Amino acid sequence: MIIYGISSCDTVRKARKALDGAGHSPAFRDVRAEPLTAAETAEFETAFGDKIVNRASTTWRGLSEGERAAPVADLLGAHPALMKRPVIREGDKLTLGWTPAVQAQWLSPE
């Protein structure tokens, strides 16, 4: 299991703590320190569409209209903090965010 996010993000911290508490041992990938590859960006965009871009973030609000119109891959490449967080991967399973529905997928006994 891998959690993609930013170490300073409260939502990512909550997800990591809950997953650890549920017996998972997720690896953590800080996308600021180790940006997504082009293949990862394409995979996440295919899986989540433009929802992968966090349009409620401070980073987004600081962008010009022209910058906001850039393709998702360019946005995430230039501004890793724009990625909605966390993205959690285990095998072929990918989830976005830490909503109650996502929590149920990862924390419920199988």
Helices and strands as residue ranges (DSSP letters): E 2-5, H 10-21, E 27-30, H 38-48, G 49-52, H 58-61, H 65-68, H 72-78, G 80-82, E 87-90, E 93-96, H 100-107
